[in-house]
Amino acid sequence: MELLFITLGGAILGLIARSVFPNRDTHGVVLMPAVGAGVAAVLWVALTWAGLAWDGGWIWVITLVVTGIVVAVVDPVIGVYRERADIAKFVALRTPSAAR
């Protein structure tokens, strides 16, 4: 049950990151919540296997903080990368050699 809650928390952090950071028009609505949910779930399971108690406070703090950091880094990086890729594709399609 806690895995469900922490996954939901990761999705919420991803949703917050999507609305806070710029370039949100360069990726889909569900991408950052999915990244947040995935990171939170994998990290929770890894910390559980490492021996942290699921009812202890540290596993919650570590999982949510690391998930927040990951989505805070991934969102701007994806936005900048997609913006550059879109510009490069537009330039390539605009050249006369691309019409052939």
C-alpha distances in whole Angstrom, upper triangle without the diagonal:
4,5,5,7,9,10,11,13,15,16,17,19,20,21,23,25,26,28,29,31,34,34,31,34,34,31,28,26,23,24,23,19,19,20,18,15,16,17,14,12,15,15,12,12,16,16,13,16,19,18,16,14,10,11,14,16,17,14,13,17,18,15,16,20,20,19,21,24,23,23,26,28,27,28,32,32,31,33,36,36,36,39,41,40,41,44,45,45,47,50,50,50,52,55,58,57,53,55,57
4,5,5,6,8,10,10,12,14,15,16,18,20,21,22,24,26,27,28,32,33,30,33,33,29,28,25,22,23,21,18,18,18,16,13,14,15,11,10,13,13,9,10,14,13,11,14,16,15,13,11,7,8,11,12,13,11,9,13,14,12,13,16,17,16,18,21,20,21,23,25,25,26,29,30,29,31,34,34,34,37,39,39,40,43,44,44,46,48,49,49,51,54,57,56,53,55,56
4,5,5,6,9,10,10,12,14,15,16,18,20,21,22,24,26,27,30,30,28,30,30,27,25,23,20,20,19,16,15,15,13,10,11,12,9,6,9,10,7,8,11,11,10,13,15,15,13,12,9,11,13,14,15,11,10,14,14,11,12,16,16,14,17,19,18,19,22,23,22,23,27,27,27,29,32,32,32,34,36,36,37,40,41,41,43,45,45,46,48,51,54,53,49,51,53
4,6,5,6,9,10,11,12,14,15,16,18,20,21,23,24,26,29,29,26,29,29,25,23,21,18,18,17,14,14,15,13,9,11,13,10,8,12,13,10,11,15,15,14,17,19,19,17,16,12,14,16,16,17,14,12,16,16,13,13,17,17,15,17,20,19,19,22,24,23,23,27,27,26,28,31,31,31,34,36,35,36,39,40,40,42,44,45,45,47,50,52,52,48,50,52
4,5,5,6,9,10,11,12,14,15,17,18,20,21,22,24,28,28,26,28,29,25,23,21,18,19,17,14,14,15,13,10,13,13,10,9,13,13,11,13,16,15,15,18,19,19,17,15,12,12,14,14,15,13,10,13,14,12,11,15,16,14,15,19,18,18,20,23,22,22,26,27,26,28,31,31,31,33,36,36,36,39,41,40,42,45,45,46,48,50,53,53,49,51,53
4,5,5,6,9,10,10,12,14,15,16,18,20,21,22,26,27,24,27,27,24,22,20,17,17,15,12,13,13,10,8,10,10,6,7,10,10,8,10,13,12,12,16,17,17,14,14,11,12,13,12,13,10,8,10,11,8,8,12,12,10,12,15,15,15,17,20,19,20,23,24,24,25,28,29,29,31,34,33,34,37,38,38,40,43,43,44,46,48,52,51,48,50,52
4,5,5,6,9,10,11,12,14,15,16,19,20,21,24,25,22,24,24,21,19,17,14,14,13,10,9,10,8,5,7,8,6,5,9,10,9,11,13,14,14,17,18,19,17,17,14,15,17,16,16,13,11,13,13,10,10,13,13,10,12,15,14,13,17,19,17,18,22,22,21,23,26,26,26,29,31,31,31,35,36,35,37,40,40,41,43,45,48,48,44,46,48
4,5,5,6,9,10,10,12,14,15,17,18,20,23,24,21,23,24,21,18,16,13,14,13,9,10,11,9,6,10,11,9,9,13,13,12,14,17,17,17,20,22,22,20,19,16,17,18,17,18,15,12,14,15,12,11,14,15,12,13,16,16,14,17,19,18,18,22,23,22,23,27,27,26,29,31,31,31,35,36,36,37,40,41,41,43,46,49,48,45,47,49
4,5,5,6,9,10,11,12,14,16,16,18,22,23,20,23,24,21,19,17,14,15,12,9,11,12,8,7,11,11,8,10,13,13,11,15,17,16,17,20,21,21,18,18,15,16,16,15,15,13,10,11,12,9,7,11,12,9,10,13,13,12,15,17,17,17,20,22,21,22,26,26,26,28,31,31,32,34,36,36,37,40,41,41,43,46,49,49,45,47,50
4,5,5,6,9,10,10,12,14,15,16,20,20,18,21,21,18,17,15,12,12,9,7,8,8,4,4,8,7,5,8,11,10,10,13,15,15,16,19,20,21,19,19,16,18,18,16,16,13,11,12,12,9,7,10,10,6,8,11,10,9,12,14,14,14,17,18,18,19,22,23,23,25,28,28,28,31,33,33,34,37,38,38,40,43,46,45,42,44,46
4,5,5,6,9,10,10,13,14,15,18,19,16,19,19,16,14,12,9,10,8,4,6,7,5,5,8,9,8,10,13,13,14,16,18,18,20,22,23,24,22,22,19,21,21,20,19,17,14,15,16,12,10,13,13,9,10,13,12,10,13,15,14,13,17,18,17,18,22,22,22,24,26,26,27,30,31,31,32,35,36,36,38,41,44,44,40,42,44
4,5,5,6,9,10,11,12,14,17,19,16,19,20,17,15,12,11,12,9,6,10,11,8,8,12,12,11,13,16,16,16,19,20,20,21,24,25,26,23,23,20,21,21,19,19,18,14,15,16,13,10,13,14,10,10,13,13,11,13,16,15,14,17,19,18,19,22,23,23,25,27,28,28,31,32,32,33,36,37,38,39,42,45,45,42,44,46
4,5,5,6,9,10,10,12,15,17,15,18,19,16,16,13,12,12,8,7,10,10,6,8,11,11,10,13,15,14,15,18,19,19,21,23,24,25,22,23,20,21,21,18,18,16,13,13,14,11,8,10,11,8,6,10,10,8,9,12,12,11,14,17,16,17,20,21,21,23,26,26,27,29,31,31,32,35,36,37,38,41,44,44,41,43,46
4,5,5,6,9,10,11,14,14,12,15,15,13,12,10,9,8,5,4,7,7,5,7,10,10,10,13,15,15,16,19,20,20,22,24,25,26,24,25,22,24,24,21,21,19,16,16,16,13,11,12,12,8,8,10,9,6,8,11,10,9,12,14,13,14,17,18,18,20,22,23,23,26,28,28,29,32,33,33,35,38,41,41,38,39,42
4,5,5,6,9,10,13,14,11,14,15,12,11,8,8,9,6,5,9,10,8,10,13,13,13,16,18,18,19,22,23,23,25,27,28,29,27,27,24,25,26,23,23,21,19,19,19,16,14,15,15,12,11,13,13,9,11,14,13,10,13,16,15,15,18,19,19,20,23,23,23,26,28,28,29,32,33,33,35,38,41,41,38,39,42
4,5,5,6,9,12,14,11,15,16,14,14,11,12,12,9,8,12,12,10,12,15,15,15,17,20,19,20,23,24,24,26,28,29,30,27,28,25,26,25,23,22,21,18,17,18,16,13,14,15,12,9,12,13,9,10,13,13,11,13,16,16,15,18,20,20,21,24,25,24,27,29,29,30,33,34,35,36,39,42,42,39,41,44
4,5,5,6,9,11,9,13,14,12,13,11,11,11,7,8,12,11,9,12,15,14,14,17,19,18,20,23,23,24,26,28,28,30,27,28,26,27,26,24,23,21,19,18,18,16,13,13,13,11,8,10,10,6,6,9,9,7,9,12,12,12,15,17,17,18,20,22,22,24,26,27,28,30,31,32,33,36,40,40,37,39,41
4,6,6,8,9,6,10,11,9,9,8,9,9,6,8,11,11,10,13,15,15,16,19,20,21,22,25,25,26,28,30,31,32,30,31,28,29,29,27,26,24,22,21,21,19,16,16,16,13,12,13,12,9,9,11,10,7,9,12,11,10,14,15,14,15,19,19,19,21,24,24,25,27,29,29,31,33,37,37,34,36,39
4,6,8,10,7,10,12,12,12,10,12,12,10,11,14,14,13,16,18,18,19,22,24,23,25,27,28,29,31,33,33,35,32,33,30,31,31,28,27,26,23,22,23,21,18,18,19,16,13,15,15,12,11,14,14,10,11,15,14,12,16,18,17,17,21,22,21,23,26,26,26,29,31,31,32,35,38,39,36,38,40
4,7,10,9,12,14,14,15,13,15,14,11,13,16,15,14,17,20,19,19,22,24,23,25,28,28,28,31,33,33,34,32,32,30,31,30,27,26,26,23,21,22,20,17,17,17,15,12,13,14,11,9,12,13,10,10,14,14,12,15,18,17,17,20,22,22,23,26,27,27,29,31,32,33,36,39,40,37,39,42
4,7,7,10,11,12,13,13,15,13,11,13,16,15,14,18,19,19,20,23,24,23,25,28,28,28,31,33,33,35,32,33,31,32,32,29,28,27,24,23,22,21,18,17,17,15,13,13,13,10,8,10,10,7,7,10,11,9,11,14,14,14,17,19,19,20,23,24,24,26,28,29,30,32,36,37,34,36,39
4,6,8,9,11,13,13,16,14,13,16,18,17,17,20,22,21,23,26,27,26,28,31,31,32,34,36,36,38,36,37,35,36,35,32,31,30,28,26,26,25,22,21,21,19,16,16,16,13,11,12,12,9,7,11,11,8,9,13,12,11,14,16,16,17,20,21,21,23,25,26,26,29,33,33,31,33,36
4,5,6,8,11,12,14,13,12,15,17,16,17,21,21,21,23,26,27,27,29,31,31,32,35,37,37,39,37,38,36,37,37,34,33,32,30,28,28,26,24,23,22,20,18,18,17,14,13,13,12,8,7,10,9,5,7,10,9,8,11,13,12,14,16,17,17,20,22,22,23,26,29,30,27,29,32
4,5,6,8,8,11,10,10,12,14,14,15,18,19,20,21,24,25,25,27,29,30,31,33,35,35,37,35,36,34,35,35,33,32,30,28,27,27,24,22,22,21,19,17,17,16,13,13,14,12,8,9,11,9,7,10,12,10,10,14,15,14,16,19,19,19,22,24,24,25,28,31,32,29,30,33
4,6,7,9,12,12,12,15,16,17,18,21,22,22,24,26,27,28,30,32,33,34,36,38,38,41,39,40,37,39,39,36,35,33,31,31,30,28,25,26,25,22,20,21,20,16,16,17,15,11,12,13,11,8,11,12,10,9,13,14,12,14,17,17,16,19,21,21,22,25,28,29,26,27,30
4,7,10,12,11,12,15,16,15,18,20,20,21,23,25,26,27,29,31,31,33,35,36,37,39,38,39,37,39,38,36,35,33,31,30,29,27,25,25,24,21,20,20,18,15,16,15,13,10,10,11,8,6,8,9,6,6,10,10,9,11,14,14,14,17,18,19,20,23,26,26,23,25,28
4,7,9,7,9,12,12,12,15,17,17,18,20,22,23,24,26,28,28,30,32,33,34,36,35,36,34,36,36,34,33,30,28,28,27,25,23,23,22,19,18,19,16,13,15,15,12,9,11,11,8,7,10,10,8,9,13,12,11,14,16,16,17,20,21,21,23,25,28,28,25,27,30
4,6,6,8,10,10,12,14,15,16,18,20,21,22,24,25,27,28,30,31,33,34,36,34,35,32,34,35,33,32,30,28,28,27,24,23,24,22,19,19,20,17,14,16,17,14,11,13,14,11,10,14,14,11,13,16,15,14,18,20,18,19,23,23,23,25,28,31,31,27,29,31
4,6,7,8,9,11,13,14,15,17,18,20,21,23,24,26,27,29,30,32,33,35,33,33,31,32,33,31,30,28,26,26,26,23,21,22,21,18,17,19,17,14,16,17,14,12,14,16,13,12,16,17,14,16,19,19,18,21,23,22,23,26,27,26,28,31,34,34,31,32,35
4,6,5,6,9,10,10,12,14,15,16,18,20,21,22,24,26,27,28,30,32,30,30,27,29,30,29,28,25,23,24,24,20,19,20,20,16,16,18,16,13,15,17,14,12,15,16,13,14,18,18,16,18,21,20,20,23,25,24,25,28,29,28,30,33,36,36,32,34,36
4,6,5,6,9,10,10,12,14,15,16,18,20,21,22,24,26,27,28,30,29,30,27,29,30,28,27,25,23,23,22,19,18,19,18,14,14,16,13,10,13,14,10,9,12,13,10,11,15,14,13,16,18,17,18,21,22,21,23,26,26,27,29,31,34,34,31,32,35
4,5,5,6,8,10,10,12,14,15,16,18,20,21,22,24,26,26,28,27,28,25,27,27,25,24,22,20,20,19,16,15,15,14,11,11,12,10,7,10,11,8,7,11,12,10,11,14,15,14,16,19,19,19,22,24,23,25,28,28,29,31,33,37,36,33,35,37
4,5,5,6,8,10,10,12,14,15,16,18,20,21,22,24,25,27,25,26,23,24,25,23,23,20,18,19,18,15,13,15,14,11,11,13,12,9,12,14,11,10,14,15,14,15,18,18,18,20,23,22,23,26,27,27,28,31,32,32,34,37,40,40,36,38,40
4,5,5,6,8,10,10,12,14,15,17,18,20,21,23,24,26,24,25,22,24,25,24,23,20,19,20,19,15,14,16,15,11,13,15,12,10,13,14,12,12,15,16,14,15,19,18,18,20,23,22,22,26,27,26,28,31,31,31,34,36,39,39,35,37,39
4,6,5,6,8,10,11,12,14,16,16,18,20,21,22,24,23,24,22,24,24,23,22,19,17,18,17,13,13,14,12,9,10,12,9,7,11,11,9,9,13,13,12,14,17,16,16,19,21,21,22,25,26,25,28,30,30,31,33,36,39,38,35,37,39
4,5,5,6,9,10,11,12,14,15,16,18,20,21,23,21,22,19,21,21,20,18,16,14,15,14,10,9,11,10,6,8,10,8,6,10,11,10,10,14,15,14,16,19,19,19,21,24,24,25,27,29,29,30,33,34,34,36,39,42,41,38,40,42
4,6,5,6,9,10,10,12,14,15,16,18,20,21,20,20,17,19,20,19,18,15,14,15,14,11,10,13,12,8,11,13,11,10,13,15,13,14,18,18,17,19,22,22,22,24,27,26,27,30,31,31,33,35,36,36,39,41,44,43,40,42,44
4,5,5,6,8,10,11,12,14,15,17,18,20,19,20,18,20,21,20,19,16,15,16,15,11,12,14,12,9,12,14,11,11,14,15,13,14,18,18,16,19,22,21,21,24,26,25,26,29,30,30,32,35,35,35,38,40,43,42,39,41,42
4,6,5,6,8,10,10,12,14,15,16,18,17,19,17,19,19,18,17,14,13,14,12,8,9,11,8,6,9,10,8,9,12,13,11,13,17,16,16,19,21,21,21,24,26,25,27,30,30,30,33,35,35,36,39,41,44,43,40,42,44
4,6,5,6,9,10,10,12,14,15,17,15,16,13,16,16,15,14,11,10,11,10,6,7,10,8,6,9,11,10,10,13,15,14,16,19,19,19,21,24,24,24,27,29,28,30,33,34,34,36,38,38,39,42,44,47,46,43,45,47
4,6,5,6,9,10,11,12,14,16,14,15,13,15,16,16,15,12,11,13,12,9,10,13,12,9,13,15,13,14,17,18,17,18,22,22,21,24,26,26,26,29,31,30,31,35,35,35,37,40,40,40,43,45,48,47,44,46,48
4,5,5,6,9,10,11,12,14,14,15,14,17,17,18,16,12,13,15,12,9,12,14,11,10,14,15,13,14,17,17,16,19,22,21,21,24,26,25,26,29,30,29,31,34,34,34,37,39,39,40,43,44,47,46,43,45,47
4,5,5,6,8,10,10,12,11,13,12,15,15,15,12,9,10,11,9,6,9,11,8,8,12,13,11,13,16,16,16,18,21,21,21,24,26,26,27,30,31,30,32,35,35,36,38,40,40,42,44,46,49,48,45,47,49
4,5,5,6,9,10,11,9,10,9,12,12,12,11,7,8,10,9,6,9,12,10,10,14,15,14,16,18,19,19,21,24,24,24,27,29,29,30,32,34,34,35,38,39,39,41,43,43,44,47,49,52,51,48,50,52
4,5,5,6,8,10,10,11,10,13,14,15,14,10,12,14,12,10,13,15,14,13,17,18,17,18,21,22,21,23,26,26,26,29,31,30,31,34,35,35,36,39,40,40,42,44,44,45,48,50,53,51,48,51,52
4,5,5,6,9,9,12,11,15,15,16,13,10,12,14,11,10,14,15,13,13,17,17,16,18,21,21,20,23,26,25,25,28,30,29,31,34,35,34,36,39,39,39,42,44,44,45,48,49,52,51,48,51,52
4,5,5,7,6,9,9,12,11,12,10,7,10,11,9,8,12,13,12,13,16,17,16,19,21,21,22,24,27,26,27,30,32,31,32,35,36,36,38,41,41,42,44,46,46,47,50,52,55,53,51,53,55
4,5,5,5,7,7,10,11,12,11,8,11,13,12,11,14,16,15,16,19,20,19,21,24,25,24,27,30,29,30,32,34,34,35,38,39,39,41,43,44,44,47,49,49,50,52,54,57,56,53,55,56
4,5,7,9,10,14,14,16,14,11,14,16,14,13,17,19,17,18,21,22,21,23,26,26,26,28,31,30,30,34,35,34,36,39,40,39,41,44,44,44,47,49,49,50,53,54,57,55,53,55,56
4,6,9,11,14,13,15,12,10,14,15,13,13,17,18,16,17,21,21,20,23,25,25,25,28,31,30,31,34,35,34,36,39,40,39,42,44,44,45,48,49,49,51,53,55,58,56,53,56,57
4,6,9,12,11,13,11,10,13,15,13,14,17,19,18,19,22,23,23,25,27,28,28,31,33,33,33,36,38,37,39,42,43,43,45,47,47,48,51,52,52,54,56,58,61,59,57,59,60
4,6,9,7,9,8,6,10,12,10,11,14,16,15,17,20,20,21,23,25,26,26,29,31,31,32,35,36,36,38,40,42,42,44,46,47,47,50,51,52,53,55,57,60,59,56,59,60
4,5,5,8,8,7,10,12,12,13,15,17,17,18,21,22,23,25,27,28,28,30,33,33,34,36,38,38,40,42,44,44,45,48,49,49,51,53,54,55,57,59,62,61,58,61,62
4,6,8,9,7,8,11,12,11,13,16,16,17,19,21,21,23,25,27,27,28,31,32,32,34,37,37,38,40,42,42,43,46,47,47,49,52,52,53,55,57,60,59,56,58,60
4,7,9,8,9,12,13,13,15,17,18,19,21,23,23,25,26,28,29,30,33,34,34,36,39,39,40,42,44,44,46,48,49,49,52,54,54,55,57,60,63,62,59,61,63
4,6,6,7,9,11,12,13,15,17,18,19,21,22,24,25,27,28,30,32,33,34,36,38,38,39,42,43,44,45,48,49,49,51,53,54,55,57,59,63,62,59,61,63
4,6,5,6,9,10,11,12,14,16,17,18,20,22,23,25,26,27,30,31,32,33,35,36,37,39,41,42,43,46,47,47,49,51,52,53,55,57,61,60,57,60,62
4,5,5,6,8,10,10,12,14,15,16,18,20,21,22,24,26,28,29,30,32,34,34,36,38,39,40,41,44,45,46,48,49,50,51,54,56,59,58,55,58,60
4,6,5,6,8,10,11,12,14,15,16,18,20,21,22,24,27,27,28,30,32,32,34,36,37,38,39,42,43,43,46,48,48,49,51,53,57,56,53,55,57
4,6,5,6,8,10,11,12,14,15,17,18,20,21,22,25,26,27,28,31,31,32,34,36,37,38,41,42,42,44,46,47,48,50,52,56,55,52,54,56
4,6,5,6,8,10,11,12,14,16,16,18,20,21,23,25,26,27,29,30,31,33,35,36,37,40,41,42,43,45,46,47,49,52,55,54,52,54,56
4,6,5,6,8,10,11,12,14,15,17,18,20,22,23,24,26,28,28,30,32,33,34,36,38,39,40,42,44,44,46,48,50,53,52,50,52,54
4,6,5,6,9,10,11,12,14,15,16,18,21,21,22,24,26,27,28,30,32,32,34,36,37,38,40,42,42,43,46,48,51,50,47,50,52
4,6,5,6,9,10,11,12,14,15,16,19,20,21,22,25,26,26,28,30,31,32,35,36,37,38,41,41,42,44,47,50,49,46,49,51
4,5,5,6,9,10,10,12,14,16,18,19,20,22,23,25,26,28,29,30,32,34,35,36,38,40,41,42,44,46,49,49,46,49,51
4,5,5,6,9,10,11,12,14,16,17,18,20,22,22,24,26,27,28,30,32,33,34,36,38,38,40,42,44,47,46,44,46,48
4,5,5,6,8,10,10,12,15,15,16,18,20,21,22,24,26,26,28,30,31,32,34,36,37,38,40,42,45,45,42,44,46
4,5,5,6,9,10,11,13,14,16,17,19,20,21,23,25,26,27,29,31,31,33,35,36,37,39,41,45,44,42,44,46
4,6,5,6,9,10,12,13,14,16,17,19,20,22,23,24,26,28,29,30,32,34,35,36,38,40,44,43,41,43,45
4,5,5,6,8,11,11,12,14,16,16,18,20,21,22,24,26,27,28,30,32,32,34,36,38,41,40,38,40,42
4,5,5,6,9,10,10,12,14,15,16,18,20,21,22,24,25,26,28,30,31,32,34,36,39,39,36,39,41
4,6,6,7,9,11,11,13,15,16,17,19,21,22,24,25,26,28,30,31,32,34,36,39,39,37,39,42
4,6,6,6,9,10,11,12,15,16,17,19,20,22,23,24,26,28,29,31,32,34,37,37,35,37,40
4,6,5,6,8,10,10,12,14,15,16,18,20,21,22,24,26,27,28,30,32,35,35,32,35,37
4,6,5,6,9,10,11,12,14,15,16,18,20,21,22,24,26,27,28,31,34,34,31,34,36
4,5,5,6,8,10,10,12,14,15,17,18,20,21,23,24,26,27,29,33,33,30,33,35
4,5,5,6,8,10,11,12,14,16,17,18,20,21,22,24,26,27,31,31,28,31,33
4,6,5,6,8,10,10,12,14,15,16,18,20,21,22,24,26,29,29,26,29,31
4,6,5,6,9,10,10,12,14,15,16,18,20,21,22,25,28,28,26,28,31
4,6,5,6,9,10,11,12,14,15,17,18,20,21,23,27,27,24,27,30
4,5,5,6,9,10,11,12,14,15,16,18,20,22,25,25,22,25,27
4,5,5,6,9,10,10,12,14,15,16,18,20,23,23,21,23,26
4,5,5,6,9,10,11,12,14,15,16,19,22,23,20,23,25
4,5,5,6,9,10,11,12,14,15,17,21,21,19,21,24
4,5,5,6,9,10,10,12,14,16,19,19,16,19,21
4,5,5,6,9,10,10,12,14,18,18,15,18,20
4,5,5,6,9,10,10,13,16,17,15,17,20
4,5,5,6,9,10,11,15,14,13,16,18
4,5,5,6,8,10,13,13,10,13,16
4,5,5,6,9,12,13,10,12,16
4,5,5,6,10,11,10,12,15
4,5,6,9,8,7,10,12
4,6,8,8,5,7,10
4,6,9,7,8,12
4,6,6,7,10
4,5,5,8
4,5,6
4,6
4
